[in-house]
Amino acid sequence: MPNWLPRFLADESGATTIEYALIGVFLSIVILGATRIIGTTLSGAYYLPVANNLT
């Protein structure tokens, strides 16, 4: 077995990067979902009443 293989298998420094990436992806999905819900709510509350009164 090569000398570097046990050190490579024991190295966990990349795990932190992957964890941060997963947290970032999760937060992005939550933010996009919240933005979509808020946008739909605001559209129904402000845009539609104004549009209906203009016609």
Residue pairs with C-beta under 8 A, 6 or more apart in sequence:
none
